[in-house]
């Protein structure tokens, strides 16, 4: 059983080379699935890969 890697909003923003607010917008639009751990959003690697595939089309 493999464990999925999770990223913070700030890490995803660095990967995508965008502002963290842009990541929050994509979450609100439903384009990125997040898990809320306490007060912090975590974005799964699969969710990020799916978003990147969607954007590349």
C-alpha distance matrix in Angstrom:
0.0 3.8 6.7 9.7 12.9 15.9 19.5 22.8 25.6 27.5 24.8 24.5 28.3 28.5 26.1 28.1 31.4 32.5 33.8 31.4 33.6 32.7 29.0 30.0 32.1 29.3 27.3 30.5 30.9 27.5 26.5 23.7 21.4 21.2 19.9 22.6 21.8 25.3 27.6 25.3 23.7 20.2 19.4 15.9 15.5 15.2 18.3 20.1 19.4 20.6 23.7 24.5 24.4 26.7 29.0 29.4 30.7
3.8 0.0 3.8 6.5 9.4 12.7 16.2 19.6 22.5 24.1 21.2 21.0 24.8 24.8 22.4 24.6 27.7 29.0 30.4 28.1 30.5 29.6 25.9 27.2 29.4 26.6 24.8 28.2 28.7 25.4 24.1 21.2 19.2 18.9 18.0 20.7 20.1 23.6 25.6 22.9 21.2 17.6 16.5 13.0 12.2 12.4 15.7 17.0 16.4 18.1 20.9 21.4 21.7 24.2 26.2 26.5 28.2
6.7 3.8 0.0 3.8 6.4 9.4 13.0 16.2 19.2 20.9 18.3 18.3 22.1 22.3 20.2 22.5 25.5 26.5 27.5 25.0 27.4 26.8 23.1 24.2 26.6 24.1 22.1 25.5 26.3 23.2 22.1 18.9 16.8 16.0 14.7 17.3 16.4 20.0 21.9 19.2 17.7 14.1 13.5 10.3 10.2 11.1 13.8 15.1 15.3 17.1 19.4 20.3 21.1 23.3 25.0 25.8 27.7
9.7 6.5 3.8 0.0 3.8 6.5 10.0 13.4 16.0 18.0 15.3 14.9 18.7 19.1 17.0 19.0 22.1 23.0 24.1 21.7 24.0 23.2 19.5 20.8 23.1 20.5 18.6 22.1 22.8 19.8 18.5 15.2 13.4 12.9 12.3 15.2 15.0 18.7 20.1 17.1 15.0 11.3 10.1 6.7 6.5 7.6 10.2 11.4 11.8 13.7 15.8 16.7 17.8 19.8 21.4 22.4 24.4
12.9 9.4 6.4 3.8 0.0 3.8 6.8 10.4 13.3 14.7 11.9 12.0 15.7 15.8 14.0 16.4 19.2 20.3 21.2 18.9 21.6 21.0 17.4 18.9 21.5 19.2 17.6 21.2 22.3 19.7 18.2 14.7 13.5 12.4 12.1 14.5 14.0 17.6 18.5 15.2 13.3 9.5 8.5 6.0 5.5 8.4 10.3 10.3 11.5 14.0 15.3 15.8 17.7 19.7 20.7 21.7 24.2
15.9 12.7 9.4 6.5 3.8 0.0 3.8 7.0 9.9 11.7 9.5 9.6 13.3 14.0 12.8 14.9 17.6 18.0 18.5 15.8 18.3 18.1 14.4 15.5 18.4 16.5 14.6 18.1 19.6 17.3 16.1 12.4 11.1 9.4 9.1 11.2 11.0 14.4 15.0 11.5 9.6 5.8 5.4 4.4 5.8 9.0 9.4 9.4 11.7 13.8 14.3 15.3 17.7 19.1 19.8 21.5 24.0
19.5 16.2 13.0 10.0 6.8 3.8 0.0 3.8 6.6 8.0 5.8 6.3 9.7 10.5 9.9 12.1 14.3 14.6 14.9 12.3 15.1 15.1 11.6 13.1 16.2 14.6 13.2 16.8 18.4 16.8 15.4 11.7 11.5 9.6 10.1 11.5 11.6 14.5 14.1 10.4 8.5 5.4 5.1 6.3 7.2 10.7 10.2 9.0 11.9 14.2 13.7 14.4 17.4 18.6 18.6 20.5 23.3
22.8 19.6 16.2 13.4 10.4 7.0 3.8 0.0 3.8 5.3 5.2 6.3 8.6 10.0 10.7 12.4 13.9 13.5 12.8 9.7 12.5 13.3 10.0 10.9 14.4 13.7 12.2 15.3 17.5 16.5 15.6 12.1 12.1 9.5 10.0 10.3 10.4 12.6 11.4 7.6 6.3 5.0 6.3 9.0 10.6 13.7 12.4 11.2 14.6 16.5 15.2 16.2 19.5 20.2 19.7 22.0 24.8
25.6 22.5 19.2 16.0 13.3 9.9 6.6 3.8 0.0 3.8 5.5 5.2 6.1 8.7 9.9 10.5 11.7 10.5 9.5 6.2 8.8 9.6 6.5 7.4 10.9 10.7 9.7 12.6 14.8 14.4 13.5 10.5 11.4 9.3 11.0 11.1 12.3 14.0 11.9 8.5 6.7 6.8 7.1 10.5 12.0 14.6 12.4 10.9 14.5 15.9 13.9 15.0 18.5 18.6 17.7 20.3 23.1
27.5 24.1 20.9 18.0 14.7 11.7 8.0 5.3 3.8 0.0 3.8 5.5 5.0 6.3 8.7 9.9 10.1 9.4 8.2 5.7 9.3 10.4 8.4 9.9 13.1 13.3 13.0 15.7 17.7 17.8 16.5 13.7 15.0 13.1 14.5 14.4 14.9 16.2 14.0 10.7 9.9 9.9 10.3 13.2 13.9 16.9 15.2 13.0 16.3 18.2 16.1 16.4 20.1 20.5 19.1 21.3 24.4
24.8 21.2 18.3 15.3 11.9 9.5 5.8 5.2 5.5 3.8 0.0 3.8 5.4 5.1 6.3 8.7 9.6 10.2 10.4 8.7 12.3 12.4 10.0 12.2 15.2 14.4 14.2 17.5 19.0 18.5 16.6 13.6 14.8 13.3 14.6 15.3 15.6 17.6 16.1 12.4 11.1 9.7 9.4 11.4 11.3 14.6 13.7 11.0 13.9 16.4 14.8 14.6 18.2 19.3 18.1 19.8 23.1
24.5 21.0 18.3 14.9 12.0 9.6 6.3 6.3 5.2 5.5 3.8 0.0 3.8 5.4 5.0 6.1 8.2 8.4 9.4 7.8 10.9 10.1 7.3 10.2 12.6 11.2 11.4 14.9 15.9 15.3 13.1 10.4 12.2 11.4 13.6 14.9 16.1 18.5 16.9 13.2 10.9 9.5 7.8 9.9 9.6 12.3 10.8 7.9 10.9 13.1 11.1 11.1 14.8 15.6 14.4 16.4 19.5
28.3 24.8 22.1 18.7 15.7 13.3 9.7 8.6 6.1 5.0 5.4 3.8 0.0 3.8 5.5 5.2 5.6 5.0 5.7 5.1 8.5 7.7 6.3 9.4 11.4 10.9 12.0 14.9 15.9 16.2 14.1 12.1 14.5 13.8 16.2 17.0 18.3 20.1 17.9 14.6 12.7 12.2 11.0 13.5 13.3 15.7 13.8 10.8 13.7 15.5 12.8 12.5 16.3 16.6 14.7 16.8 20.0
28.5 24.8 22.3 19.1 15.8 14.0 10.5 10.0 8.7 6.3 5.1 5.4 3.8 0.0 3.8 5.5 4.8 6.5 7.9 8.2 11.8 11.2 10.1 13.2 15.2 14.5 15.7 18.7 19.5 19.7 17.3 15.2 17.4 16.6 18.7 19.6 20.3 22.2 20.2 16.7 15.2 14.2 13.1 15.0 14.0 16.9 15.8 12.4 14.6 17.1 14.8 13.7 17.5 18.4 16.3 17.7 21.2
26.1 22.4 20.2 17.0 14.0 12.8 9.9 10.7 9.9 8.7 6.3 5.0 5.5 3.8 0.0 3.8 5.5 8.0 10.4 10.6 13.8 12.3 10.7 14.2 15.8 14.2 15.4 18.8 19.1 18.7 15.9 13.8 16.1 16.0 18.3 19.8 20.8 23.2 21.6 18.0 15.9 14.1 12.1 13.2 11.5 14.1 13.4 9.7 11.3 14.1 12.2 10.6 14.2 15.7 13.8 14.8 18.4
28.1 24.6 22.5 19.0 16.4 14.9 12.1 12.4 10.5 9.9 8.7 6.1 5.2 5.5 3.8 0.0 3.8 5.5 8.7 9.6 12.1 9.7 8.8 12.6 13.4 11.8 13.8 16.8 16.6 16.7 13.7 12.4 15.4 15.9 18.8 20.4 22.0 24.3 22.4 19.0 16.5 15.2 12.9 14.2 12.8 14.7 13.2 9.6 11.1 13.1 10.5 8.8 12.6 13.3 10.9 12.3 15.8
31.4 27.7 25.5 22.1 19.2 17.6 14.3 13.9 11.7 10.1 9.6 8.2 5.6 4.8 5.5 3.8 0.0 3.8 7.1 9.2 11.7 10.0 10.2 13.7 14.5 13.8 16.0 18.6 18.7 19.4 16.6 15.5 18.5 18.7 21.4 22.5 23.9 25.7 23.5 20.2 18.2 17.5 15.7 17.5 16.3 18.4 16.9 13.3 14.9 16.9 14.1 12.4 16.0 16.6 13.7 14.9 18.4
32.5 29.0 26.5 23.0 20.3 18.0 14.6 13.5 10.5 9.4 10.2 8.4 5.0 6.5 8.0 5.5 3.8 0.0 3.8 6.5 8.2 6.4 7.5 10.8 11.3 11.2 13.6 15.7 16.0 17.2 14.9 14.1 17.3 17.3 20.2 21.0 22.7 24.2 21.6 18.7 16.7 16.7 15.2 17.6 17.1 19.0 16.8 13.7 15.9 17.2 13.9 13.1 16.7 16.5 13.6 15.7 18.8
33.8 30.4 27.5 24.1 21.2 18.5 14.9 12.8 9.5 8.2 10.4 9.4 5.7 7.9 10.4 8.7 7.1 3.8 0.0 3.8 5.4 5.4 7.0 9.1 10.1 11.3 13.1 14.7 15.8 17.4 15.8 14.8 17.6 17.0 19.6 19.7 21.3 22.3 19.4 16.8 15.4 16.2 15.4 18.4 18.6 20.7 18.2 15.5 18.3 19.4 16.1 16.0 19.7 19.1 16.5 19.0 21.8
31.4 28.1 25.0 21.7 18.9 15.8 12.3 9.7 6.2 5.7 8.7 7.8 5.1 8.2 10.6 9.6 9.2 6.5 3.8 0.0 3.8 5.3 5.1 6.4 8.8 10.0 10.8 12.6 14.4 15.5 14.5 12.8 15.0 13.8 16.1 15.9 17.5 18.5 15.6 13.0 11.6 12.8 12.5 15.9 16.7 18.9 16.3 14.1 17.4 18.5 15.4 16.0 19.7 19.1 17.2 20.0 22.7
33.6 30.5 27.4 24.0 21.6 18.3 15.1 12.5 8.8 9.3 12.3 10.9 8.5 11.8 13.8 12.1 11.7 8.2 5.4 3.8 0.0 3.8 5.3 5.0 6.2 8.7 9.7 10.4 12.3 14.2 13.8 12.9 15.2 14.4 16.9 16.5 18.6 19.2 16.0 14.1 12.7 14.5 14.3 17.7 19.0 20.6 17.5 15.8 19.1 19.5 16.1 17.3 20.7 19.4 17.5 20.7 23.0
32.7 29.6 26.8 23.2 21.0 18.1 15.1 13.3 9.6 10.4 12.4 10.1 7.7 11.2 12.3 9.7 10.0 6.4 5.4 5.3 3.8 0.0 3.8 5.4 5.0 6.3 8.7 9.8 10.5 12.5 11.3 11.0 14.0 14.1 17.2 17.6 20.0 21.3 18.4 16.1 13.9 15.0 13.8 16.8 17.6 18.7 15.6 13.7 16.6 16.7 13.1 14.1 17.4 15.9 13.9 17.0 19.2
29.0 25.9 23.1 19.5 17.4 14.4 11.6 10.0 6.5 8.4 10.0 7.3 6.3 10.1 10.7 8.8 10.2 7.5 7.0 5.1 5.3 3.8 0.0 3.8 5.3 5.1 6.3 8.7 9.8 10.7 9.4 8.0 10.7 10.5 13.6 14.3 16.8 18.4 16.0 13.3 10.6 11.3 10.0 13.1 14.1 15.4 12.3 10.6 13.9 14.2 11.0 12.4 15.7 14.7 13.3 16.5 18.8
30.0 27.2 24.2 20.8 18.9 15.5 13.1 10.9 7.4 9.9 12.2 10.2 9.4 13.2 14.2 12.6 13.7 10.8 9.1 6.4 5.0 5.4 3.8 0.0 3.8 5.5 5.0 6.2 8.6 9.9 10.0 8.8 10.6 9.8 12.5 12.5 15.3 16.4 13.6 11.7 9.3 11.2 10.7 14.2 16.1 17.2 13.8 13.0 16.6 16.3 13.4 15.5 18.5 17.1 16.1 19.6 21.5
32.1 29.4 26.6 23.1 21.5 18.4 16.2 14.4 10.9 13.1 15.2 12.6 11.4 15.2 15.8 13.4 14.5 11.3 10.1 8.8 6.2 5.0 5.3 3.8 0.0 3.8 5.3 5.0 6.1 8.6 8.8 9.1 11.6 11.9 15.1 15.4 18.5 19.7 17.0 15.3 12.8 14.4 13.3 16.4 18.0 18.4 14.8 14.1 17.2 16.3 13.0 15.2 17.9 15.7 14.6 18.3 19.7
29.3 26.6 24.1 20.5 19.2 16.5 14.6 13.7 10.7 13.3 14.4 11.2 10.9 14.5 14.2 11.8 13.8 11.2 11.3 10.0 8.7 6.3 5.1 5.5 3.8 0.0 3.8 5.4 5.0 6.2 5.2 5.8 8.9 10.2 13.8 15.1 18.3 20.1 18.0 15.8 12.6 13.3 11.3 13.9 15.1 15.1 11.5 10.9 13.7 12.6 9.3 11.8 14.2 12.1 11.5 15.2 16.5
27.3 24.8 22.1 18.6 17.6 14.6 13.2 12.2 9.7 13.0 14.2 11.4 12.0 15.7 15.4 13.8 16.0 13.6 13.1 10.8 9.7 8.7 6.3 5.0 5.3 3.8 0.0 3.8 5.4 5.1 5.8 4.8 6.4 7.0 10.4 11.5 14.9 16.8 14.9 13.0 9.6 10.7 9.3 12.0 14.1 14.2 10.5 10.8 14.1 13.0 10.5 13.5 15.8 14.1 14.2 17.8 19.1
30.5 28.2 25.5 22.1 21.2 18.1 16.8 15.3 12.6 15.7 17.5 14.9 14.9 18.7 18.8 16.8 18.6 15.7 14.7 12.6 10.4 9.8 8.7 6.2 5.0 5.4 3.8 0.0 3.8 5.4 7.6 8.1 9.2 9.8 12.6 13.1 16.7 17.9 15.8 14.7 11.9 13.7 12.8 15.6 17.8 17.7 13.9 14.5 17.6 16.0 13.5 16.6 18.6 16.2 16.3 20.1 20.9
30.9 28.7 26.3 22.8 22.3 19.6 18.4 17.5 14.8 17.7 19.0 15.9 15.9 19.5 19.1 16.6 18.7 16.0 15.8 14.4 12.3 10.5 9.8 8.6 6.1 5.0 5.4 3.8 0.0 3.8 5.6 7.8 9.7 11.6 14.9 16.1 19.7 21.3 19.4 18.0 14.8 15.9 14.2 16.4 18.1 17.3 13.6 14.1 16.6 14.4 11.8 14.9 16.4 13.5 13.8 17.6 17.9
27.5 25.4 23.2 19.8 19.7 17.3 16.8 16.5 14.4 17.8 18.5 15.3 16.2 19.7 18.7 16.7 19.4 17.2 17.4 15.5 14.2 12.5 10.7 9.9 8.6 6.2 5.1 5.4 3.8 0.0 3.8 5.5 6.5 9.1 12.4 14.3 17.9 20.0 18.7 17.1 13.6 14.1 12.1 13.7 15.6 14.3 10.7 12.1 14.4 12.0 10.1 13.7 14.9 12.4 13.5 17.1 17.4
26.5 24.1 22.1 18.5 18.2 16.1 15.4 15.6 13.5 16.5 16.6 13.1 14.1 17.3 15.9 13.7 16.6 14.9 15.8 14.5 13.8 11.3 9.4 10.0 8.8 5.2 5.8 7.6 5.6 3.8 0.0 3.8 6.6 9.7 13.3 15.7 19.0 21.4 20.1 17.9 14.2 14.0 11.2 12.4 13.4 12.2 8.6 9.2 11.2 8.9 6.5 10.0 11.2 8.9 9.9 13.4 14.0
23.7 21.2 18.9 15.2 14.7 12.4 11.7 12.1 10.5 13.7 13.6 10.4 12.1 15.2 13.8 12.4 15.5 14.1 14.8 12.8 12.9 11.0 8.0 8.8 9.1 5.8 4.8 8.1 7.8 5.5 3.8 0.0 3.8 6.4 10.1 12.6 15.7 18.4 17.3 14.7 10.9 10.2 7.4 8.9 10.3 9.7 6.0 6.8 9.6 8.3 6.4 9.8 11.8 10.6 11.4 14.7 16.0
21.4 19.2 16.8 13.4 13.5 11.1 11.5 12.1 11.4 15.0 14.8 12.2 14.5 17.4 16.1 15.4 18.5 17.3 17.6 15.0 15.2 14.0 10.7 10.6 11.6 8.9 6.4 9.2 9.7 6.5 6.6 3.8 0.0 3.8 7.0 10.0 13.2 16.1 15.6 13.4 9.6 8.7 6.4 7.5 10.0 9.2 5.8 8.2 11.0 9.7 9.1 12.6 14.1 13.2 14.8 17.7 18.8
21.2 18.9 16.0 12.9 12.4 9.4 9.6 9.5 9.3 13.1 13.3 11.4 13.8 16.6 16.0 15.9 18.7 17.3 17.0 13.8 14.4 14.1 10.5 9.8 11.9 10.2 7.0 9.8 11.6 9.1 9.7 6.4 3.8 0.0 3.8 6.4 9.5 12.4 12.0 9.7 6.0 5.5 4.7 7.0 10.3 10.7 8.0 9.7 13.0 12.6 12.0 14.9 17.0 16.5 17.6 20.5 22.0
19.9 18.0 14.7 12.3 12.1 9.1 10.1 10.0 11.0 14.5 14.6 13.6 16.2 18.7 18.3 18.8 21.4 20.2 19.6 16.1 16.9 17.2 13.6 12.5 15.1 13.8 10.4 12.6 14.9 12.4 13.3 10.1 7.0 3.8 0.0 3.8 6.3 9.5 10.2 8.3 5.7 5.1 6.4 7.9 11.7 12.4 10.5 12.5 15.6 15.5 15.4 18.2 20.1 19.9 21.1 23.9 25.5
22.6 20.7 17.3 15.2 14.5 11.2 11.5 10.3 11.1 14.4 15.3 14.9 17.0 19.6 19.8 20.4 22.5 21.0 19.7 15.9 16.5 17.6 14.3 12.5 15.4 15.1 11.5 13.1 16.1 14.3 15.7 12.6 10.0 6.4 3.8 0.0 3.8 6.1 6.6 5.7 4.5 6.1 8.8 11.1 14.7 15.9 14.0 15.5 18.8 18.9 18.3 21.0 23.3 22.9 23.8 26.7 28.4
21.8 20.1 16.4 15.0 14.0 11.0 11.6 10.4 12.3 14.9 15.6 16.1 18.3 20.3 20.8 22.0 23.9 22.7 21.3 17.5 18.6 20.0 16.8 15.3 18.5 18.3 14.9 16.7 19.7 17.9 19.0 15.7 13.2 9.5 6.3 3.8 0.0 3.8 5.9 5.3 6.2 7.0 10.4 12.2 15.7 17.4 16.1 17.4 20.6 21.2 20.9 23.3 25.7 25.7 26.5 29.2 31.1
25.3 23.6 20.0 18.7 17.6 14.4 14.5 12.6 14.0 16.2 17.6 18.5 20.1 22.2 23.2 24.3 25.7 24.2 22.3 18.5 19.2 21.3 18.4 16.4 19.7 20.1 16.8 17.9 21.3 20.0 21.4 18.4 16.1 12.4 9.5 6.1 3.8 0.0 3.8 5.6 8.1 10.1 13.7 15.8 19.3 21.0 19.5 20.6 24.0 24.5 23.9 26.3 28.9 28.7 29.2 32.1 34.1
27.6 25.6 21.9 20.1 18.5 15.0 14.1 11.4 11.9 14.0 16.1 16.9 17.9 20.2 21.6 22.4 23.5 21.6 19.4 15.6 16.0 18.4 16.0 13.6 17.0 18.0 14.9 15.8 19.4 18.7 20.1 17.3 15.6 12.0 10.2 6.6 5.9 3.8 0.0 3.8 6.8 9.9 13.3 16.2 19.5 21.4 19.4 20.0 23.6 24.1 22.9 25.2 28.1 27.6 27.7 30.8 32.9
25.3 22.9 19.2 17.1 15.2 11.5 10.4 7.6 8.5 10.7 12.4 13.2 14.6 16.7 18.0 19.0 20.2 18.7 16.8 13.0 14.1 16.1 13.3 11.7 15.3 15.8 13.0 14.7 18.0 17.1 17.9 14.7 13.4 9.7 8.3 5.7 5.3 5.6 3.8 0.0 3.8 6.5 10.0 13.0 16.0 18.2 16.4 16.6 20.3 21.1 19.9 22.0 24.9 24.7 24.8 27.7 29.9
23.7 21.2 17.7 15.0 13.3 9.6 8.5 6.3 6.7 9.9 11.1 10.9 12.7 15.2 15.9 16.5 18.2 16.7 15.4 11.6 12.7 13.9 10.6 9.3 12.8 12.6 9.6 11.9 14.8 13.6 14.2 10.9 9.6 6.0 5.7 4.5 6.2 8.1 6.8 3.8 0.0 3.8 6.6 9.9 13.1 15.0 12.8 13.2 16.9 17.4 16.2 18.5 21.3 21.0 21.3 24.2 26.3
20.2 17.6 14.1 11.3 9.5 5.8 5.4 5.0 6.8 9.9 9.7 9.5 12.2 14.2 14.1 15.2 17.5 16.7 16.2 12.8 14.5 15.0 11.3 11.2 14.4 13.3 10.7 13.7 15.9 14.1 14.0 10.2 8.7 5.5 5.1 6.1 7.0 10.1 9.9 6.5 3.8 0.0 3.8 6.5 9.6 11.8 10.3 10.7 14.1 15.1 14.5 16.5 19.2 19.5 20.0 22.5 24.8
19.4 16.5 13.5 10.1 8.5 5.4 5.1 6.3 7.1 10.3 9.4 7.8 11.0 13.1 12.1 12.9 15.7 15.2 15.4 12.5 14.3 13.8 10.0 10.7 13.3 11.3 9.3 12.8 14.2 12.1 11.2 7.4 6.4 4.7 6.4 8.8 10.4 13.7 13.3 10.0 6.6 3.8 0.0 3.8 6.6 8.5 6.6 7.0 10.4 11.4 10.9 12.9 15.4 15.9 16.5 18.9 21.1
15.9 13.0 10.3 6.7 6.0 4.4 6.3 9.0 10.5 13.2 11.4 9.9 13.5 15.0 13.2 14.2 17.5 17.6 18.4 15.9 17.7 16.8 13.1 14.2 16.4 13.9 12.0 15.6 16.4 13.7 12.4 8.9 7.5 7.0 7.9 11.1 12.2 15.8 16.2 13.0 9.9 6.5 3.8 0.0 3.8 5.4 5.2 6.3 8.7 10.0 10.8 12.5 14.4 15.5 16.7 18.6 20.6
15.5 12.2 10.2 6.5 5.5 5.8 7.2 10.6 12.0 13.9 11.3 9.6 13.3 14.0 11.5 12.8 16.3 17.1 18.6 16.7 19.0 17.6 14.1 16.1 18.0 15.1 14.1 17.8 18.1 15.6 13.4 10.3 10.0 10.3 11.7 14.7 15.7 19.3 19.5 16.0 13.1 9.6 6.6 3.8 0.0 3.8 5.4 5.1 6.1 8.6 9.8 10.5 12.3 14.2 15.3 16.5 18.8
15.2 12.4 11.1 7.6 8.4 9.0 10.7 13.7 14.6 16.9 14.6 12.3 15.7 16.9 14.1 14.7 18.4 19.0 20.7 18.9 20.6 18.7 15.4 17.2 18.4 15.1 14.2 17.7 17.3 14.3 12.2 9.7 9.2 10.7 12.4 15.9 17.4 21.0 21.4 18.2 15.0 11.8 8.5 5.4 3.8 0.0 3.8 5.4 5.0 6.1 8.5 9.8 10.5 12.2 14.2 15.3 17.0
18.3 15.7 13.8 10.2 10.3 9.4 10.2 12.4 12.4 15.2 13.7 10.8 13.8 15.8 13.4 13.2 16.9 16.8 18.2 16.3 17.5 15.6 12.3 13.8 14.8 11.5 10.5 13.9 13.6 10.7 8.6 6.0 5.8 8.0 10.5 14.0 16.1 19.5 19.4 16.4 12.8 10.3 6.6 5.2 5.4 3.8 0.0 3.8 5.5 5.1 6.2 8.7 9.9 10.6 12.3 14.4 15.9
20.1 17.0 15.1 11.4 10.3 9.4 9.0 11.2 10.9 13.0 11.0 7.9 10.8 12.4 9.7 9.6 13.3 13.7 15.5 14.1 15.8 13.7 10.6 13.0 14.1 10.9 10.8 14.5 14.1 12.1 9.2 6.8 8.2 9.7 12.5 15.5 17.4 20.6 20.0 16.6 13.2 10.7 7.0 6.3 5.1 5.4 3.8 0.0 3.8 5.4 5.1 6.2 8.7 9.8 10.6 12.3 14.7
19.4 16.4 15.3 11.8 11.5 11.7 11.9 14.6 14.5 16.3 13.9 10.9 13.7 14.6 11.3 11.1 14.9 15.9 18.3 17.4 19.1 16.6 13.9 16.6 17.2 13.7 14.1 17.6 16.6 14.4 11.2 9.6 11.0 13.0 15.6 18.8 20.6 24.0 23.6 20.3 16.9 14.1 10.4 8.7 6.1 5.0 5.5 3.8 0.0 3.8 5.4 5.1 6.2 8.6 9.9 10.6 12.8
20.6 18.1 17.1 13.7 14.0 13.8 14.2 16.5 15.9 18.2 16.4 13.1 15.5 17.1 14.1 13.1 16.9 17.2 19.4 18.5 19.5 16.7 14.2 16.3 16.3 12.6 13.0 16.0 14.4 12.0 8.9 8.3 9.7 12.6 15.5 18.9 21.2 24.5 24.1 21.1 17.4 15.1 11.4 10.0 8.6 6.1 5.1 5.4 3.8 0.0 3.8 5.5 5.1 6.2 8.7 10.0 11.1
23.7 20.9 19.4 15.8 15.3 14.3 13.7 15.2 13.9 16.1 14.8 11.1 12.8 14.8 12.2 10.5 14.1 13.9 16.1 15.4 16.1 13.1 11.0 13.4 13.0 9.3 10.5 13.5 11.8 10.1 6.5 6.4 9.1 12.0 15.4 18.3 20.9 23.9 22.9 19.9 16.2 14.5 10.9 10.8 9.8 8.5 6.2 5.1 5.4 3.8 0.0 3.8 5.4 5.0 6.2 8.7 10.3
24.5 21.4 20.3 16.7 15.8 15.3 14.4 16.2 15.0 16.4 14.6 11.1 12.5 13.7 10.6 8.8 12.4 13.1 16.0 16.0 17.3 14.1 12.4 15.5 15.2 11.8 13.5 16.6 14.9 13.7 10.0 9.8 12.6 14.9 18.2 21.0 23.3 26.3 25.2 22.0 18.5 16.5 12.9 12.5 10.5 9.8 8.7 6.2 5.1 5.5 3.8 0.0 3.8 5.4 5.1 6.2 8.9
24.4 21.7 21.1 17.8 17.7 17.7 17.4 19.5 18.5 20.1 18.2 14.8 16.3 17.5 14.2 12.6 16.0 16.7 19.7 19.7 20.7 17.4 15.7 18.5 17.9 14.2 15.8 18.6 16.4 14.9 11.2 11.8 14.1 17.0 20.1 23.3 25.7 28.9 28.1 24.9 21.3 19.2 15.4 14.4 12.3 10.5 9.9 8.7 6.2 5.1 5.4 3.8 0.0 3.8 5.5 5.2 6.6
26.7 24.2 23.3 19.8 19.7 19.1 18.6 20.2 18.6 20.5 19.3 15.6 16.6 18.4 15.7 13.3 16.6 16.5 19.1 19.1 19.4 15.9 14.7 17.1 15.7 12.1 14.1 16.2 13.5 12.4 8.9 10.6 13.2 16.5 19.9 22.9 25.7 28.7 27.6 24.7 21.0 19.5 15.9 15.5 14.2 12.2 10.6 9.8 8.6 6.2 5.0 5.4 3.8 0.0 3.8 5.6 5.6
29.0 26.2 25.0 21.4 20.7 19.8 18.6 19.7 17.7 19.1 18.1 14.4 14.7 16.3 13.8 10.9 13.7 13.6 16.5 17.2 17.5 13.9 13.3 16.1 14.6 11.5 14.2 16.3 13.8 13.5 9.9 11.4 14.8 17.6 21.1 23.8 26.5 29.2 27.7 24.8 21.3 20.0 16.5 16.7 15.3 14.2 12.3 10.6 9.9 8.7 6.2 5.1 5.5 3.8 0.0 3.8 5.5
29.4 26.5 25.8 22.4 21.7 21.5 20.5 22.0 20.3 21.3 19.8 16.4 16.8 17.7 14.8 12.3 14.9 15.7 19.0 20.0 20.7 17.0 16.5 19.6 18.3 15.2 17.8 20.1 17.6 17.1 13.4 14.7 17.7 20.5 23.9 26.7 29.2 32.1 30.8 27.7 24.2 22.5 18.9 18.6 16.5 15.3 14.4 12.3 10.6 10.0 8.7 6.2 5.2 5.6 3.8 0.0 3.8
30.7 28.2 27.7 24.4 24.2 24.0 23.3 24.8 23.1 24.4 23.1 19.5 20.0 21.2 18.4 15.8 18.4 18.8 21.8 22.7 23.0 19.2 18.8 21.5 19.7 16.5 19.1 20.9 17.9 17.4 14.0 16.0 18.8 22.0 25.5 28.4 31.1 34.1 32.9 29.9 26.3 24.8 21.1 20.6 18.8 17.0 15.9 14.7 12.8 11.1 10.3 8.9 6.6 5.6 5.5 3.8 0.0
